[in-house]
Amino acid sequence: MSVDAVAGEQVLAEERELVGRAVAGDRDAIADVVRLLQDPLYRLALRMVWRPAEAEDATQEILLRVLGHLGTWRAEARLTTWAYRIGVNYLLNLQRQTPQEAAQLSLDTYREGLADGLAEEDYRGPEATLLATEVRLNCSQAMLQCLARDERVAFVLGDVFEMTSTDAAWILDITPAAYRKRLERAKKRLGTFLTSTCGVADSKAFCRCSRRVDKAVELGRVDPRNPTFARHPVTPGGRTAIKAEEQMIQLHDAAAVLRSHPDYAAPQQKMDAIVGLLNSGRFPLLD
C-alpha cells in the first residue's frame, strides 16, 4: 500500500471515530464535525450563490442536513466529500436565484457589459490595489454565475477544488465519463470567455481590473468602504487574497483566474449558532 493510501486510511479511521462519538451524542464531537466541514462547505456555497450572505444561509442549512444524516455515513468517501454530496444536492435545487440567473445572463452578454465603461487609464484613487483585487474576485464570481448550475458545480469541483473525476462524479451521482464531459464543456466556455476578455488570462484581451474600478463602484458592485471578497476572513493558515493572486500570476492561465480566491472562512457566529442549537436540547438532531 502506498504512503498516500496509508495516510488516507488513517484519516478515514479518525473520521469514523469522530462521527461515532458525534452520533452517540458527544457535543464536543458534534462541534468538531462542524469545525471540520464549515469552511469547505462555505467555499462551495459561495462559488454557487455568489454573495457571502446567501452563502452563509446555505452553509447553515447544509450543515444541519449533514448533521441530520450523519448516522448514515459509512465511510464510502471522506467525510468532506460526503458532505459535498449533500451540499451540491441542496445548492443545485435551491429556489433562490442569483441576479445573473434571474436575468439569464450569458457569458457573451457579460463580456459586453465589461467593455461598457472601461476606463482608458488604471484607477489611481485610494486603495487602488485593494479595489482592483476586489474587482477581479467579484468578476470571477459573477462569471461563474453565467454557467448553468450543473456546469458551474462541475467546474468548481474539478478546476477550483481540483478534485478527481472519480470523486466529483460520486458527489454528483453521475458516471466519471459524464462528469468529464460536463467539466470539459464548462472549461471550454469559460476558457473562451477569459482569453477573449480578461487581461489577466491573456495579455491581448481588452479588460483590466484596474480600469473597471470606477464603473464597478458606480454600479454598486464594489463598495470601496467594505470590499466584500478582498477583505473576507480566511481560514487560519489559509491563503490570503495576496497569496492567491501570486499563485495566479505564476500559473497565468484561464483556470487560475477562477481558482485564485482566498481560502474563505465561514462566519463563526453562524456556525456557533448551529452547535448552540444542538446543545440546547430543543433540536434533537442526532437522537
PyRosetta script that sets phi, psi and omega in degrees:
from pyrosetta import init, pose_from_sequence

init()
pose = pose_from_sequence("MSVDAVAGEQVLAEERELVGRAVAGDRDAIADVVRLLQDPLYRLALRMVWRPAEAEDATQEILLRVLGHLGTWRAEARLTTWAYRIGVNYLLNLQRQTPQEAAQLSLDTYREGLADGLAEEDYRGPEATLLATEVRLNCSQAMLQCLARDERVAFVLGDVFEMTSTDAAWILDITPAAYRKRLERAKKRLGTFLTSTCGVADSKAFCRCSRRVDKAVELGRVDPRNPTFARHPVTPGGRTAIKAEEQMIQLHDAAAVLRSHPDYAAPQQKMDAIVGLLNSGRFPLLD")
pose.set_psi(1, 136.0)
pose.set_omega(1, -178.1)
pose.set_phi(2, -70.4)
pose.set_psi(2, 164.3)
pose.set_omega(2, 178.5)
pose.set_phi(3, -60.5)
pose.set_psi(3, -41.6)
pose.set_omega(3, 179.6)
pose.set_phi(4, -63.4)
pose.set_psi(4, -40.2)
pose.set_omega(4, -179.9)
pose.set_phi(5, -65.5)
pose.set_psi(5, -41.3)
pose.set_omega(5, 178.4)
pose.set_phi(6, -63.1)
pose.set_psi(6, -44.1)
pose.set_omega(6, 179.2)
pose.set_phi(7, -63.1)
pose.set_psi(7, -39.4)
pose.set_omega(7, 178.2)
pose.set_phi(8, -62.8)
pose.set_psi(8, -42.1)
pose.set_omega(8, 178.3)
pose.set_phi(9, -64.6)
pose.set_psi(9, -37.4)
pose.set_omega(9, 179.1)
pose.set_phi(10, -65.3)
pose.set_psi(10, -42.5)
pose.set_omega(10, 178.6)
pose.set_phi(11, -62.9)
pose.set_psi(11, -44.2)
pose.set_omega(11, 178.9)
pose.set_phi(12, -60.4)
pose.set_psi(12, -40.0)
pose.set_omega(12, 178.9)
pose.set_phi(13, -63.0)
pose.set_psi(13, -41.2)
pose.set_omega(13, 178.3)
pose.set_phi(14, -65.9)
pose.set_psi(14, -38.9)
pose.set_omega(14, 178.9)
pose.set_phi(15, -68.4)
pose.set_psi(15, -37.7)
pose.set_omega(15, 176.4)
pose.set_phi(16, -60.2)
pose.set_psi(16, -43.3)
pose.set_omega(16, -179.3)
pose.set_phi(17, -65.1)
pose.set_psi(17, -42.5)
pose.set_omega(17, 179.6)
pose.set_phi(18, -64.0)
pose.set_psi(18, -47.7)
pose.set_omega(18, -178.6)
pose.set_phi(19, -64.9)
pose.set_psi(19, -38.8)
pose.set_omega(19, 177.5)
pose.set_phi(20, -57.9)
pose.set_psi(20, -43.9)
pose.set_omega(20, 178.6)
pose.set_phi(21, -67.2)
pose.set_psi(21, -38.7)
pose.set_omega(21, -179.7)
pose.set_phi(22, -64.7)
pose.set_psi(22, -45.8)
pose.set_omega(22, -179.2)
pose.set_phi(23, -65.1)
pose.set_psi(23, -29.8)
pose.set_omega(23, 177.7)
pose.set_phi(24, -75.6)
pose.set_psi(24, -5.3)
pose.set_omega(24, 175.3)
pose.set_phi(25, 102.6)
pose.set_psi(25, 9.6)
pose.set_omega(25, 178.1)
pose.set_phi(26, -71.2)
pose.set_psi(26, 111.2)
pose.set_omega(26, -174.6)
pose.set_phi(27, -66.7)
pose.set_psi(27, -33.4)
pose.set_omega(27, 176.7)
pose.set_phi(28, -65.2)
pose.set_psi(28, -38.5)
pose.set_omega(28, 178.6)
pose.set_phi(29, -67.3)
pose.set_psi(29, -38.7)
pose.set_omega(29, 176.6)
pose.set_phi(30, -60.2)
pose.set_psi(30, -44.8)
pose.set_omega(30, 178.7)
pose.set_phi(31, -62.6)
pose.set_psi(31, -36.8)
pose.set_omega(31, 178.4)
pose.set_phi(32, -67.1)
pose.set_psi(32, -37.6)
pose.set_omega(32, 176.7)
pose.set_phi(33, -63.1)
pose.set_psi(33, -44.4)
pose.set_omega(33, 177.9)
pose.set_phi(34, -59.8)
pose.set_psi(34, -45.8)
pose.set_omega(34, -179.8)
pose.set_phi(35, -63.3)
pose.set_psi(35, -36.9)
pose.set_omega(35, 180.0)
pose.set_phi(36, -66.1)
pose.set_psi(36, -37.5)
pose.set_omega(36, -170.5)
pose.set_phi(37, -100.1)
pose.set_psi(37, -20.4)
pose.set_omega(37, -167.9)
pose.set_phi(38, -61.5)
pose.set_psi(38, -45.0)
pose.set_omega(38, -176.3)
pose.set_phi(39, -72.4)
pose.set_psi(39, -45.9)
pose.set_omega(39, 175.7)
pose.set_phi(40, -58.1)
pose.set_psi(40, -41.6)
pose.set_omega(40, 179.9)
pose.set_phi(41, -68.5)
pose.set_psi(41, -36.2)
pose.set_omega(41, 177.8)
pose.set_phi(42, -65.0)
pose.set_psi(42, -42.5)
pose.set_omega(42, 179.6)
pose.set_phi(43, -65.0)
pose.set_psi(43, -36.2)
pose.set_omega(43, 174.8)
pose.set_phi(44, -63.8)
pose.set_psi(44, -49.1)
pose.set_omega(44, -178.6)
pose.set_phi(45, -62.3)
pose.set_psi(45, -41.0)
pose.set_omega(45, -178.0)
pose.set_phi(46, -62.5)
pose.set_psi(46, -38.5)
pose.set_omega(46, 178.4)
pose.set_phi(47, -68.7)
pose.set_psi(47, -26.6)
pose.set_omega(47, -176.8)
pose.set_phi(48, -90.3)
pose.set_psi(48, -31.7)
pose.set_omega(48, -173.8)
pose.set_phi(49, -113.2)
pose.set_psi(49, -2.7)
pose.set_omega(49, 170.0)
pose.set_phi(50, 80.8)
pose.set_psi(50, -53.3)
pose.set_omega(50, -171.2)
pose.set_phi(51, -101.3)
pose.set_psi(51, 140.2)
pose.set_omega(51, -178.5)
pose.set_phi(52, -56.0)
pose.set_psi(52, -40.6)
pose.set_omega(52, -177.9)
pose.set_phi(53, -60.9)
pose.set_psi(53, -43.5)
pose.set_omega(53, 178.0)
pose.set_phi(54, -68.6)
pose.set_psi(54, -35.6)
pose.set_omega(54, 179.3)
pose.set_phi(55, -67.1)
pose.set_psi(55, -36.7)
pose.set_omega(55, 176.7)
pose.set_phi(56, -60.1)
pose.set_psi(56, -48.5)
pose.set_omega(56, -179.6)
pose.set_phi(57, -62.3)
pose.set_psi(57, -43.4)
pose.set_omega(57, -179.3)
pose.set_phi(58, -64.2)
pose.set_psi(58, -41.9)
pose.set_omega(58, -179.4)
pose.set_phi(59, -62.9)
pose.set_psi(59, -42.1)
pose.set_omega(59, 178.9)
pose.set_phi(60, -61.1)
pose.set_psi(60, -45.0)
pose.set_omega(60, 179.8)
pose.set_phi(61, -65.5)
pose.set_psi(61, -42.1)
pose.set_omega(61, 179.9)
pose.set_phi(62, -63.8)
pose.set_psi(62, -43.1)
pose.set_omega(62, 180.0)
pose.set_phi(63, -62.1)
pose.set_psi(63, -39.7)
pose.set_omega(63, 177.1)
pose.set_phi(64, -63.4)
pose.set_psi(64, -38.2)
pose.set_omega(64, 177.4)
pose.set_phi(65, -68.5)
pose.set_psi(65, -40.2)
pose.set_omega(65, 177.6)
pose.set_phi(66, -60.8)
pose.set_psi(66, -48.5)
pose.set_omega(66, -179.4)
pose.set_phi(67, -64.1)
pose.set_psi(67, -36.6)
pose.set_omega(67, 179.3)
pose.set_phi(68, -66.1)
pose.set_psi(68, -25.1)
pose.set_omega(68, -179.7)
pose.set_phi(69, -109.4)
pose.set_psi(69, 12.4)
pose.set_omega(69, -173.8)
pose.set_phi(70, -58.8)
pose.set_psi(70, -33.3)
pose.set_omega(70, -179.7)
pose.set_phi(71, -67.9)
pose.set_psi(71, -13.0)
pose.set_omega(71, 179.9)
pose.set_phi(72, -92.7)
pose.set_psi(72, -7.6)
pose.set_omega(72, 179.5)
pose.set_phi(73, -69.3)
pose.set_psi(73, 126.9)
pose.set_omega(73, -176.7)
pose.set_phi(74, -118.1)
pose.set_psi(74, 21.3)
pose.set_omega(74, 178.6)
pose.set_phi(75, 60.3)
pose.set_psi(75, 28.1)
pose.set_omega(75, 175.1)
pose.set_phi(76, -71.6)
pose.set_psi(76, -15.0)
pose.set_omega(76, 175.4)
pose.set_phi(77, -153.6)
pose.set_psi(77, 165.9)
pose.set_omega(77, 175.1)
pose.set_phi(78, -56.1)
pose.set_psi(78, 151.4)
pose.set_omega(78, -176.5)
pose.set_phi(79, -58.5)
pose.set_psi(79, -41.2)
pose.set_omega(79, 179.0)
pose.set_phi(80, -64.2)
pose.set_psi(80, -42.3)
pose.set_omega(80, 179.2)
pose.set_phi(81, -62.0)
pose.set_psi(81, -42.9)
pose.set_omega(81, 178.2)
pose.set_phi(82, -62.9)
pose.set_psi(82, -40.2)
pose.set_omega(82, 178.6)
pose.set_phi(83, -67.1)
pose.set_psi(83, -36.6)
pose.set_omega(83, 175.2)
pose.set_phi(84, -57.8)
pose.set_psi(84, -38.9)
pose.set_omega(84, -178.7)
pose.set_phi(85, -61.6)
pose.set_psi(85, -42.9)
pose.set_omega(85, 177.0)
pose.set_phi(86, -66.4)
pose.set_psi(86, -42.3)
pose.set_omega(86, -179.7)
pose.set_phi(87, -64.6)
pose.set_psi(87, -42.7)
pose.set_omega(87, 179.6)
pose.set_phi(88, -63.4)
pose.set_psi(88, -42.3)
pose.set_omega(88, 179.0)
pose.set_phi(89, -60.6)
pose.set_psi(89, -41.3)
pose.set_omega(89, 178.4)
pose.set_phi(90, -65.9)
pose.set_psi(90, -45.8)
pose.set_omega(90, -175.0)
pose.set_phi(91, -70.3)
pose.set_psi(91, -34.6)
pose.set_omega(91, 178.6)
pose.set_phi(92, -68.1)
pose.set_psi(92, -26.6)
pose.set_omega(92, -177.0)
pose.set_phi(93, -104.6)
pose.set_psi(93, 9.3)
pose.set_omega(93, -179.0)
pose.set_phi(94, -63.3)
pose.set_psi(94, 130.8)
pose.set_omega(94, -178.2)
pose.set_phi(95, -72.7)
pose.set_psi(95, -37.4)
pose.set_omega(95, -178.6)
pose.set_phi(96, -66.0)
pose.set_psi(96, 137.2)
pose.set_omega(96, 179.6)
pose.set_phi(97, -107.6)
pose.set_psi(97, 148.6)
pose.set_omega(97, 170.7)
pose.set_phi(98, -74.0)
pose.set_psi(98, 161.7)
pose.set_omega(98, 178.9)
pose.set_phi(99, -55.4)
pose.set_psi(99, -38.7)
pose.set_omega(99, 179.6)
pose.set_phi(100, -66.2)
pose.set_psi(100, -40.2)
pose.set_omega(100, 177.9)
pose.set_phi(101, -64.5)
pose.set_psi(101, -44.5)
pose.set_omega(101, -179.0)
pose.set_phi(102, -61.8)
pose.set_psi(102, -36.6)
pose.set_omega(102, -179.6)
pose.set_phi(103, -86.4)
pose.set_psi(103, -2.2)
pose.set_omega(103, -175.9)
pose.set_phi(104, 50.9)
pose.set_psi(104, 46.9)
pose.set_omega(104, -176.0)
pose.set_phi(105, -74.9)
pose.set_psi(105, 126.8)
pose.set_omega(105, 178.0)
pose.set_phi(106, -93.0)
pose.set_psi(106, 164.1)
pose.set_omega(106, 175.9)
pose.set_phi(107, -62.2)
pose.set_psi(107, -35.2)
pose.set_omega(107, 177.9)
pose.set_phi(108, -63.7)
pose.set_psi(108, -44.1)
pose.set_omega(108, 179.1)
pose.set_phi(109, -66.6)
pose.set_psi(109, -39.0)
pose.set_omega(109, 178.2)
pose.set_phi(110, -63.6)
pose.set_psi(110, -39.5)
pose.set_omega(110, 177.9)
pose.set_phi(111, -60.9)
pose.set_psi(111, -43.0)
pose.set_omega(111, 178.5)
pose.set_phi(112, -62.0)
pose.set_psi(112, -38.2)
pose.set_omega(112, 179.0)
pose.set_phi(113, -65.8)
pose.set_psi(113, -36.4)
pose.set_omega(113, 178.6)
pose.set_phi(114, -67.2)
pose.set_psi(114, -32.6)
pose.set_omega(114, 179.5)
pose.set_phi(115, -71.6)
pose.set_psi(115, -26.1)
pose.set_omega(115, -178.3)
pose.set_phi(116, -80.0)
pose.set_psi(116, 119.6)
pose.set_omega(116, 177.3)
pose.set_phi(117, 88.2)
pose.set_psi(117, 11.5)
pose.set_omega(117, 177.8)
pose.set_phi(118, -71.8)
pose.set_psi(118, 122.2)
pose.set_omega(118, -177.6)
pose.set_phi(119, -69.5)
pose.set_psi(119, 156.1)
pose.set_omega(119, 179.4)
pose.set_phi(120, -77.3)
pose.set_psi(120, -25.0)
pose.set_omega(120, -178.7)
pose.set_phi(121, -124.9)
pose.set_psi(121, 159.8)
pose.set_omega(121, 176.7)
pose.set_phi(122, -64.2)
pose.set_psi(122, 149.0)
pose.set_omega(122, 175.8)
pose.set_phi(123, -65.6)
pose.set_psi(123, 130.9)
pose.set_omega(123, -177.6)
pose.set_phi(124, -118.6)
pose.set_psi(124, 10.3)
pose.set_omega(124, -177.0)
pose.set_phi(125, -76.6)
pose.set_psi(125, -170.6)
pose.set_omega(125, -179.8)
pose.set_phi(126, -59.7)
pose.set_psi(126, 143.3)
pose.set_omega(126, 177.0)
pose.set_phi(127, 55.3)
pose.set_psi(127, 42.9)
pose.set_omega(127, -174.8)
pose.set_phi(128, -59.7)
pose.set_psi(128, -45.5)
pose.set_omega(128, -178.7)
pose.set_phi(129, -65.1)
pose.set_psi(129, -44.7)
pose.set_omega(129, 179.8)
pose.set_phi(130, -60.2)
pose.set_psi(130, -45.4)
pose.set_omega(130, -176.6)
pose.set_phi(131, -71.6)
pose.set_psi(131, -33.5)
pose.set_omega(131, 174.8)
pose.set_phi(132, -65.0)
pose.set_psi(132, -38.5)
pose.set_omega(132, 175.3)
pose.set_phi(133, -63.7)
pose.set_psi(133, -41.7)
pose.set_omega(133, 178.2)
pose.set_phi(134, -61.5)
pose.set_psi(134, -41.5)
pose.set_omega(134, 177.3)
pose.set_phi(135, -60.6)
pose.set_psi(135, -45.0)
pose.set_omega(135, -179.2)
pose.set_phi(136, -62.5)
pose.set_psi(136, -46.9)
pose.set_omega(136, -178.3)
pose.set_phi(137, -65.2)
pose.set_psi(137, -43.2)
pose.set_omega(137, 178.9)
pose.set_phi(138, -64.5)
pose.set_psi(138, -41.0)
pose.set_omega(138, -178.3)
pose.set_phi(139, -65.9)
pose.set_psi(139, -43.1)
pose.set_omega(139, -179.4)
pose.set_phi(140, -68.3)
pose.set_psi(140, -31.4)
pose.set_omega(140, 172.6)
pose.set_phi(141, -64.5)
pose.set_psi(141, -44.8)
pose.set_omega(141, -176.6)
pose.set_phi(142, -65.5)
pose.set_psi(142, -40.6)
pose.set_omega(142, -177.2)
pose.set_phi(143, -66.6)
pose.set_psi(143, -30.8)
pose.set_omega(143, 176.0)
pose.set_phi(144, -61.1)
pose.set_psi(144, -34.0)
pose.set_omega(144, -178.2)
pose.set_phi(145, -70.1)
pose.set_psi(145, -12.6)
pose.set_omega(145, 177.7)
pose.set_phi(146, -80.2)
pose.set_psi(146, -8.7)
pose.set_omega(146, 174.8)
pose.set_phi(147, -88.6)
pose.set_psi(147, 150.7)
pose.set_omega(147, 170.3)
pose.set_phi(148, -60.7)
pose.set_psi(148, 152.1)
pose.set_omega(148, -173.6)
pose.set_phi(149, -58.6)
pose.set_psi(149, -38.8)
pose.set_omega(149, -178.1)
pose.set_phi(150, -67.0)
pose.set_psi(150, -36.7)
pose.set_omega(150, 176.2)
pose.set_phi(151, -71.2)
pose.set_psi(151, -39.4)
pose.set_omega(151, -178.1)
pose.set_phi(152, -61.2)
pose.set_psi(152, -47.9)
pose.set_omega(152, -177.1)
pose.set_phi(153, -70.1)
pose.set_psi(153, -32.1)
pose.set_omega(153, 175.6)
pose.set_phi(154, -62.6)
pose.set_psi(154, -43.3)
pose.set_omega(154, 179.2)
pose.set_phi(155, -67.1)
pose.set_psi(155, -42.9)
pose.set_omega(155, -179.1)
pose.set_phi(156, -61.5)
pose.set_psi(156, -46.1)
pose.set_omega(156, -179.0)
pose.set_phi(157, -66.1)
pose.set_psi(157, -42.2)
pose.set_omega(157, -174.2)
pose.set_phi(158, -84.3)
pose.set_psi(158, -50.0)
pose.set_omega(158, -172.4)
pose.set_phi(159, -99.8)
pose.set_psi(159, -20.2)
pose.set_omega(159, 176.7)
pose.set_phi(160, -94.6)
pose.set_psi(160, -50.9)
pose.set_omega(160, 179.5)
pose.set_phi(161, -87.3)
pose.set_psi(161, -10.4)
pose.set_omega(161, 176.7)
pose.set_phi(162, 56.2)
pose.set_psi(162, 44.5)
pose.set_omega(162, 176.2)
pose.set_phi(163, -82.5)
pose.set_psi(163, 156.3)
pose.set_omega(163, 175.8)
pose.set_phi(164, -70.2)
pose.set_psi(164, 157.1)
pose.set_omega(164, 178.9)
pose.set_phi(165, -64.6)
pose.set_psi(165, -28.9)
pose.set_omega(165, 178.3)
pose.set_phi(166, -65.8)
pose.set_psi(166, -48.6)
pose.set_omega(166, -179.5)
pose.set_phi(167, -67.6)
pose.set_psi(167, -43.2)
pose.set_omega(167, -179.7)
pose.set_phi(168, -63.1)
pose.set_psi(168, -40.7)
pose.set_omega(168, 178.9)
pose.set_phi(169, -64.1)
pose.set_psi(169, -39.1)
pose.set_omega(169, 178.7)
pose.set_phi(170, -63.9)
pose.set_psi(170, -42.4)
pose.set_omega(170, 178.4)
pose.set_phi(171, -59.4)
pose.set_psi(171, -41.6)
pose.set_omega(171, -176.9)
pose.set_phi(172, -86.7)
pose.set_psi(172, -6.5)
pose.set_omega(172, -179.6)
pose.set_phi(173, 60.1)
pose.set_psi(173, 44.5)
pose.set_omega(173, 174.4)
pose.set_phi(174, -133.2)
pose.set_psi(174, 172.8)
pose.set_omega(174, 179.2)
pose.set_phi(175, -75.6)
pose.set_psi(175, 154.2)
pose.set_omega(175, 176.2)
pose.set_phi(176, -57.0)
pose.set_psi(176, -36.8)
pose.set_omega(176, 178.8)
pose.set_phi(177, -63.9)
pose.set_psi(177, -43.1)
pose.set_omega(177, 178.7)
pose.set_phi(178, -65.8)
pose.set_psi(178, -37.8)
pose.set_omega(178, 178.2)
pose.set_phi(179, -64.1)
pose.set_psi(179, -46.5)
pose.set_omega(179, -178.6)
pose.set_phi(180, -61.2)
pose.set_psi(180, -36.1)
pose.set_omega(180, 177.7)
pose.set_phi(181, -65.8)
pose.set_psi(181, -42.6)
pose.set_omega(181, 179.7)
pose.set_phi(182, -66.0)
pose.set_psi(182, -41.9)
pose.set_omega(182, 179.1)
pose.set_phi(183, -64.2)
pose.set_psi(183, -43.6)
pose.set_omega(183, -178.8)
pose.set_phi(184, -62.2)
pose.set_psi(184, -37.4)
pose.set_omega(184, 178.4)
pose.set_phi(185, -64.0)
pose.set_psi(185, -44.4)
pose.set_omega(185, 179.1)
pose.set_phi(186, -66.0)
pose.set_psi(186, -42.4)
pose.set_omega(186, -179.4)
pose.set_phi(187, -63.7)
pose.set_psi(187, -39.1)
pose.set_omega(187, 180.0)
pose.set_phi(188, -65.0)
pose.set_psi(188, -44.6)
pose.set_omega(188, -178.8)
pose.set_phi(189, -64.8)
pose.set_psi(189, -47.1)
pose.set_omega(189, -179.4)
pose.set_phi(190, -68.6)
pose.set_psi(190, -38.2)
pose.set_omega(190, 179.3)
pose.set_phi(191, -62.9)
pose.set_psi(191, -43.0)
pose.set_omega(191, 178.0)
pose.set_phi(192, -62.8)
pose.set_psi(192, -43.3)
pose.set_omega(192, 179.3)
pose.set_phi(193, -62.3)
pose.set_psi(193, -48.5)
pose.set_omega(193, -174.4)
pose.set_phi(194, -67.0)
pose.set_psi(194, -44.3)
pose.set_omega(194, -177.4)
pose.set_phi(195, -69.6)
pose.set_psi(195, -22.7)
pose.set_omega(195, 178.0)
pose.set_phi(196, -93.0)
pose.set_psi(196, -11.7)
pose.set_omega(196, -171.1)
pose.set_phi(197, -122.8)
pose.set_psi(197, -45.6)
pose.set_omega(197, -165.8)
pose.set_phi(198, -93.8)
pose.set_psi(198, 119.5)
pose.set_omega(198, 179.3)
pose.set_phi(199, -67.2)
pose.set_psi(199, -19.0)
pose.set_omega(199, 175.6)
pose.set_phi(200, -73.3)
pose.set_psi(200, -42.3)
pose.set_omega(200, -179.5)
pose.set_phi(201, -75.8)
pose.set_psi(201, -34.9)
pose.set_omega(201, -178.6)
pose.set_phi(202, -146.3)
pose.set_psi(202, 118.1)
pose.set_omega(202, -175.1)
pose.set_phi(203, -62.1)
pose.set_psi(203, -17.5)
pose.set_omega(203, 179.7)
pose.set_phi(204, -85.9)
pose.set_psi(204, -11.4)
pose.set_omega(204, -179.0)
pose.set_phi(205, -72.4)
pose.set_psi(205, 159.1)
pose.set_omega(205, -169.4)
pose.set_phi(206, -82.2)
pose.set_psi(206, -28.1)
pose.set_omega(206, -169.1)
pose.set_phi(207, -87.3)
pose.set_psi(207, 140.2)
pose.set_omega(207, 175.9)
pose.set_phi(208, -132.3)
pose.set_psi(208, 129.7)
pose.set_omega(208, -177.8)
pose.set_phi(209, -55.4)
pose.set_psi(209, -41.7)
pose.set_omega(209, -176.7)
pose.set_phi(210, -68.4)
pose.set_psi(210, -16.0)
pose.set_omega(210, 177.6)
pose.set_phi(211, -99.0)
pose.set_psi(211, -0.1)
pose.set_omega(211, 177.7)
pose.set_phi(212, -103.7)
pose.set_psi(212, -3.9)
pose.set_omega(212, -173.1)
pose.set_phi(213, -60.1)
pose.set_psi(213, -52.8)
pose.set_omega(213, -177.5)
pose.set_phi(214, -57.9)
pose.set_psi(214, -44.5)
pose.set_omega(214, -178.9)
pose.set_phi(215, -67.2)
pose.set_psi(215, -40.2)
pose.set_omega(215, 179.5)
pose.set_phi(216, -64.3)
pose.set_psi(216, -38.2)
pose.set_omega(216, 176.8)
pose.set_phi(217, -67.2)
pose.set_psi(217, -44.1)
pose.set_omega(217, -180.0)
pose.set_phi(218, -59.8)
pose.set_psi(218, -39.6)
pose.set_omega(218, -178.6)
pose.set_phi(219, -80.6)
pose.set_psi(219, -6.3)
pose.set_omega(219, -179.5)
pose.set_phi(220, 81.0)
pose.set_psi(220, 11.5)
pose.set_omega(220, 179.6)
pose.set_phi(221, -80.4)
pose.set_psi(221, -23.2)
pose.set_omega(221, 177.6)
pose.set_phi(222, -128.5)
pose.set_psi(222, 129.6)
pose.set_omega(222, 176.0)
pose.set_phi(223, -102.8)
pose.set_psi(223, 108.8)
pose.set_omega(223, -176.8)
pose.set_phi(224, -62.7)
pose.set_psi(224, -20.8)
pose.set_omega(224, 178.9)
pose.set_phi(225, -84.5)
pose.set_psi(225, -19.6)
pose.set_omega(225, -176.9)
pose.set_phi(226, -149.2)
pose.set_psi(226, 75.5)
pose.set_omega(226, 178.5)
pose.set_phi(227, -62.2)
pose.set_psi(227, 116.8)
pose.set_omega(227, -171.2)
pose.set_phi(228, -63.9)
pose.set_psi(228, -47.6)
pose.set_omega(228, -172.0)
pose.set_phi(229, -94.8)
pose.set_psi(229, -39.1)
pose.set_omega(229, -175.4)
pose.set_phi(230, -66.4)
pose.set_psi(230, -27.2)
pose.set_omega(230, 179.4)
pose.set_phi(231, -113.3)
pose.set_psi(231, 17.5)
pose.set_omega(231, 179.1)
pose.set_phi(232, -66.3)
pose.set_psi(232, 136.4)
pose.set_omega(232, 176.1)
pose.set_phi(233, -57.0)
pose.set_psi(233, 145.6)
pose.set_omega(233, 179.7)
pose.set_phi(234, -117.3)
pose.set_psi(234, 162.4)
pose.set_omega(234, 175.8)
pose.set_phi(235, -61.1)
pose.set_psi(235, 137.4)
pose.set_omega(235, 177.9)
pose.set_phi(236, -52.1)
pose.set_psi(236, 125.1)
pose.set_omega(236, -178.2)
pose.set_phi(237, 82.2)
pose.set_psi(237, -2.0)
pose.set_omega(237, -178.1)
pose.set_phi(238, -83.4)
pose.set_psi(238, 177.1)
pose.set_omega(238, -179.4)
pose.set_phi(239, -70.5)
pose.set_psi(239, 134.9)
pose.set_omega(239, 171.2)
pose.set_phi(240, -86.5)
pose.set_psi(240, 173.5)
pose.set_omega(240, 177.2)
pose.set_phi(241, -61.0)
pose.set_psi(241, -38.8)
pose.set_omega(241, -179.7)
pose.set_phi(242, -65.8)
pose.set_psi(242, -45.0)
pose.set_omega(242, -179.5)
pose.set_phi(243, -64.3)
pose.set_psi(243, -41.8)
pose.set_omega(243, 179.0)
pose.set_phi(244, -62.2)
pose.set_psi(244, -39.1)
pose.set_omega(244, 179.9)
pose.set_phi(245, -68.2)
pose.set_psi(245, -37.8)
pose.set_omega(245, 176.9)
pose.set_phi(246, -60.9)
pose.set_psi(246, -42.1)
pose.set_omega(246, 178.8)
pose.set_phi(247, -65.5)
pose.set_psi(247, -38.5)
pose.set_omega(247, 178.8)
pose.set_phi(248, -62.7)
pose.set_psi(248, -43.8)
pose.set_omega(248, -178.8)
pose.set_phi(249, -63.7)
pose.set_psi(249, -37.1)
pose.set_omega(249, 178.8)
pose.set_phi(250, -65.8)
pose.set_psi(250, -42.6)
pose.set_omega(250, -178.5)
pose.set_phi(251, -76.9)
pose.set_psi(251, -44.5)
pose.set_omega(251, 175.5)
pose.set_phi(252, 49.9)
pose.set_psi(252, 56.6)
pose.set_omega(252, 172.6)
pose.set_phi(253, -140.9)
pose.set_psi(253, 174.0)
pose.set_omega(253, -174.5)
pose.set_phi(254, -62.1)
pose.set_psi(254, -43.3)
pose.set_omega(254, -178.1)
pose.set_phi(255, -62.9)
pose.set_psi(255, -34.9)
pose.set_omega(255, -178.3)
pose.set_phi(256, -63.0)
pose.set_psi(256, -32.6)
pose.set_omega(256, 179.6)
pose.set_phi(257, -62.4)
pose.set_psi(257, -41.1)
pose.set_omega(257, -179.2)
pose.set_phi(258, -77.1)
pose.set_psi(258, -28.2)
pose.set_omega(258, -175.8)
pose.set_phi(259, -83.1)
pose.set_psi(259, -23.9)
pose.set_omega(259, -167.0)
pose.set_phi(260, -85.6)
pose.set_psi(260, 62.0)
pose.set_omega(260, 170.3)
pose.set_phi(261, -107.2)
pose.set_psi(261, 155.5)
pose.set_omega(261, 174.3)
pose.set_phi(262, -61.8)
pose.set_psi(262, 166.4)
pose.set_omega(262, 175.1)
pose.set_phi(263, -83.6)
pose.set_psi(263, 79.5)
pose.set_omega(263, -174.3)
pose.set_phi(264, -57.3)
pose.set_psi(264, 141.8)
pose.set_omega(264, 176.5)
pose.set_phi(265, -104.4)
pose.set_psi(265, 141.0)
pose.set_omega(265, 176.2)
pose.set_phi(266, -68.0)
pose.set_psi(266, 144.8)
pose.set_omega(266, 178.8)
pose.set_phi(267, -59.3)
pose.set_psi(267, 120.0)
pose.set_omega(267, -172.1)
pose.set_phi(268, -65.3)
pose.set_psi(268, -31.6)
pose.set_omega(268, -177.5)
pose.set_phi(269, -60.2)
pose.set_psi(269, -43.3)
pose.set_omega(269, -179.1)
pose.set_phi(270, -72.5)
pose.set_psi(270, -34.0)
pose.set_omega(270, 178.6)
pose.set_phi(271, -68.5)
pose.set_psi(271, -39.3)
pose.set_omega(271, 176.7)
pose.set_phi(272, -63.7)
pose.set_psi(272, -31.5)
pose.set_omega(272, 179.7)
pose.set_phi(273, -63.8)
pose.set_psi(273, -33.7)
pose.set_omega(273, 178.4)
pose.set_phi(274, -64.6)
pose.set_psi(274, -48.3)
pose.set_omega(274, 178.8)
pose.set_phi(275, -62.9)
pose.set_psi(275, -40.4)
pose.set_omega(275, 178.4)
pose.set_phi(276, -62.4)
pose.set_psi(276, -37.9)
pose.set_omega(276, 178.3)
pose.set_phi(277, -63.3)
pose.set_psi(277, -42.9)
pose.set_omega(277, 179.2)
pose.set_phi(278, -67.5)
pose.set_psi(278, -40.4)
pose.set_omega(278, -178.6)
pose.set_phi(279, -70.5)
pose.set_psi(279, -17.9)
pose.set_omega(279, -177.5)
pose.set_phi(280, -70.6)
pose.set_psi(280, -19.7)
pose.set_omega(280, -177.0)
pose.set_phi(281, 82.1)
pose.set_psi(281, -4.7)
pose.set_omega(281, -179.1)
pose.set_phi(282, -90.1)
pose.set_psi(282, -1.0)
pose.set_omega(282, -177.4)
pose.set_phi(283, -138.6)
pose.set_psi(283, 78.8)
pose.set_omega(283, -172.8)
pose.set_phi(284, -74.0)
pose.set_psi(284, 67.6)
pose.set_omega(284, -170.5)
pose.set_phi(285, -66.5)
pose.set_psi(285, -35.6)
pose.set_omega(285, -173.5)
pose.set_phi(286, -105.0)
pose.set_psi(286, 10.5)
pose.set_omega(286, 179.8)
pose.set_phi(287, -70.0)
pose.dump_pdb("model.pdb")
